[in-house]
Amino acid sequence: MVKKIAIALSGEGFGHAARISALCQQLRHHVEIHIWCPHTIQAFMREKLPNIPIHNLPLTGLSKTGHRVNIIRTGLVNFILRYWRKPIEKQIARDIQALCIQAIISDFEPTSCFIGKRLKIPVIAFNHQGVLDPYFPTTLSMLAGKIATKFMRPYYDHQIISSFYDGDVGPLLREAITSRNATKGDHIFVYAK
């Protein structure tokens, strides 16, 4: 049985961080967890999961135009950054080996996928973007999206899709929400960007 896991996640926005913090709140009762994430979300993760070690992971570059991701520019930036990060990846791999990590959960984070493959540690891709995998790209933007999601999930042994639509599991909710009693009234609870 797996006793120690590494969880690596993307650091753009707080959607991935919220999902992983909800997952860790359940998993921490069963396994020892170590989290690797970029500096952009470390304070959030430490606040939500104060007793779980947080390690630094390079931020995946994301280029936006307004609120939209520029997929081509994002791909080019990360293709270049990939080679500059080799020494950091080697150090993370040594840390994972020293901690005797037995499995990696990667939430749309490519570095951990490469490390897991190199170290022959099982990698579980845990994300929502996988809902698009079965669909054939019919436009240039869909093709670019397919390429980008492949880049963010370059390797995995198994994938778990967390999504409202066609996911393996539905969206994950934090204990702060699930522990409350639902009430009827003049309000609606929603998650919003």
C-alpha positions as MATLAB code, in Angstrom:
seq = 'MVKKIAIALSGEGFGHAARISALCQQLRHHVEIHIWCPHTIQAFMREKLPNIPIHNLPLTGLSKTGHRVNIIRTGLVNFILRYWRKPIEKQIARDIQALCIQAIISDFEPTSCFIGKRLKIPVIAFNHQGVLDPYFPTTLSMLAGKIATKFMRPYYDHQIISSFYDGDVGPLLREAITSRNATKGDHIFVYAK';
ca = [
       0.000    0.000    0.000;
       1.233    3.504   -0.832;
       2.232    5.407    2.301;
       3.933    8.549    0.922;
       2.732   10.599   -2.011;
       3.842   13.764   -3.734;
       1.219   16.121   -5.090;
       2.327   18.693   -7.659;
       0.042   21.391   -8.975;
      -0.150   24.307  -11.311;
       0.185   27.744   -9.764;
      -1.904   29.857  -12.112;
      -5.005   31.036  -10.276;
      -6.530   29.197   -7.350;
      -8.736   26.588   -9.037;
      -6.086   23.873   -8.910;
      -5.094   24.905   -5.385;
      -8.692   24.760   -4.136;
      -9.224   21.320   -5.703;
      -5.976   19.924   -4.293;
      -6.573   21.387   -0.825;
      -9.971   19.636   -0.770;
      -8.365   16.389   -1.910;
      -5.570   16.649    0.675;
      -8.039   17.250    3.495;
      -9.334   13.734    2.813;
      -6.085   12.002    1.836;
      -4.109   13.231    4.870;
      -5.971   10.690    7.032;
      -4.609    7.807    4.931;
      -1.156    8.745    3.582;
       1.761   11.078    4.217;
       1.587   13.946    1.721;
       4.237   16.311    0.402;
       3.111   19.128   -1.894;
       5.164   20.742   -4.647;
       3.763   24.006   -5.997;
       4.887   27.402   -7.323;
       5.412   30.392   -5.017;
       2.198   31.982   -6.334;
      -0.008   29.625   -4.313;
       2.206   28.530   -1.419;
       0.650   30.907    1.123;
      -2.841   29.648    0.189;
      -1.751   26.012    0.480;
      -0.035   26.603    3.838;
      -3.155   28.299    5.170;
      -5.456   25.472    4.050;
      -3.056   22.619    4.890;
      -0.831   23.830    7.753;
       0.587   20.411    8.676;
       1.553   19.278    5.170;
       5.078   20.091    3.932;
       5.133   22.499    0.966;
       8.073   22.420   -1.470;
       8.914   24.867   -4.248;
       8.216   24.027   -7.879;
       8.888   26.293  -10.870;
       5.880   28.174  -12.197;
       4.660   27.083  -15.599;
       4.541   30.155  -17.831;
       1.109   31.338  -18.904;
       0.577   34.122  -21.430;
      -2.796   35.852  -21.425;
      -4.525   38.429  -23.548;
      -7.102   39.931  -21.222;
      -8.717   36.950  -19.478;
      -7.982   34.531  -22.305;
      -4.950   32.255  -22.481;
      -2.805   32.808  -25.565;
      -2.149   29.134  -26.239;
       0.542   29.551  -28.904;
       2.587   32.067  -26.895;
       2.146   29.967  -23.733;
       3.437   26.906  -25.584;
       6.483   28.734  -26.927;
       7.378   30.232  -23.530;
       7.170   26.848  -21.814;
       9.059   25.022  -24.551;
      11.972   27.417  -23.916;
      11.636   27.374  -20.100;
      11.610   23.565  -20.056;
      15.356   23.404  -20.741;
      16.285   26.138  -18.240;
      14.576   24.165  -15.471;
      16.664   20.993  -15.779;
      18.840   21.668  -12.670;
      15.725   22.450  -10.602;
      14.025   19.261  -11.834;
      17.076   17.215  -10.868;
      17.004   18.673   -7.338;
      13.260   17.961   -6.987;
      13.874   14.394   -8.195;
      16.593   13.946   -5.537;
      14.219   15.306   -2.873;
      11.446   12.931   -3.967;
      13.850    9.992   -3.802;
      15.168   11.048   -0.374;
      11.590   11.241    0.966;
      10.841    7.728   -0.420;
       7.799    9.002   -2.322;
       5.847    6.076   -3.775;
       3.369    7.854   -6.089;
       2.854   11.289   -7.637;
      -0.455   13.048   -8.193;
      -0.027   15.755  -10.820;
      -2.723   18.400  -11.182;
      -1.975   19.825  -14.632;
       1.719   20.183  -13.815;
       4.318   18.847  -16.287;
       7.522   18.836  -14.197;
       6.221   16.163  -11.820;
       5.197   13.971  -14.766;
       8.744   14.002  -16.165;
      10.215   13.309  -12.727;
       7.819   10.425  -12.077;
       8.660    8.843  -15.416;
      12.412    9.245  -14.839;
      12.215    7.761  -11.321;
       9.723    5.041  -12.345;
       7.199    6.289   -9.772;
       3.507    5.929  -10.729;
       1.974    9.227  -11.870;
      -1.731    9.966  -11.567;
      -2.928   12.901  -13.650;
      -5.683   14.593  -11.669;
      -7.332   17.445  -13.562;
     -10.467   18.704  -15.277;
      -8.959   19.350  -18.705;
      -9.037   15.642  -19.539;
     -12.759   15.914  -20.352;
     -11.670   17.245  -23.748;
      -9.447   14.250  -24.614;
     -12.059   12.239  -26.554;
     -12.983   15.116  -28.855;
     -11.373   15.617  -32.255;
     -10.189   19.215  -32.753;
     -12.249   20.897  -35.476;
     -10.742   24.387  -35.197;
      -7.251   25.820  -34.864;
      -7.952   26.953  -31.288;
      -9.160   23.447  -30.360;
      -5.973   21.973  -31.847;
      -3.843   24.473  -29.915;
      -5.768   23.557  -26.752;
      -5.087   19.852  -27.348;
      -1.387   20.553  -27.756;
      -1.315   22.686  -24.595;
      -3.069   20.044  -22.491;
      -0.670   17.395  -23.803;
       2.229   19.646  -22.783;
       0.789   20.014  -19.265;
       0.224   16.245  -18.976;
       3.202   14.832  -20.899;
       3.135   11.488  -19.124;
       0.933    9.656  -16.640;
       0.032    6.094  -15.722;
      -3.597    6.813  -14.887;
      -5.864    9.833  -15.128;
      -8.707   10.917  -12.838;
     -10.890   13.685  -14.217;
     -12.666   15.916  -11.700;
     -15.445   17.743  -13.497;
     -19.128   18.591  -13.500;
     -19.229   17.162  -17.045;
     -18.247   13.577  -17.824;
     -15.650   13.399  -15.052;
     -14.566   10.303  -13.181;
     -15.417   12.238  -10.030;
     -17.406   15.410   -9.560;
     -15.939   18.669   -8.321;
     -14.191   18.494   -4.958;
     -15.485   20.726   -2.195;
     -13.532   21.851    0.861;
     -14.535   20.682    4.347;
     -15.378   24.307    5.199;
     -18.247   23.970    2.725;
     -19.273   20.337    3.113;
     -19.360   20.589    6.914;
     -22.069   23.268    6.837;
     -25.758   22.498    6.880;
     -27.641   23.504    3.761;
     -30.351   26.033    4.439;
     -33.285   27.195    2.389;
     -33.519   30.908    1.973;
     -33.120   33.821   -0.325;
     -29.638   32.786   -1.521;
     -27.807   30.467   -3.902;
     -24.344   29.009   -3.298;
     -22.080   28.988   -6.361;
     -18.415   28.734   -7.264;
     -17.464   31.561   -9.585;
     -14.327   32.940  -11.204;
];
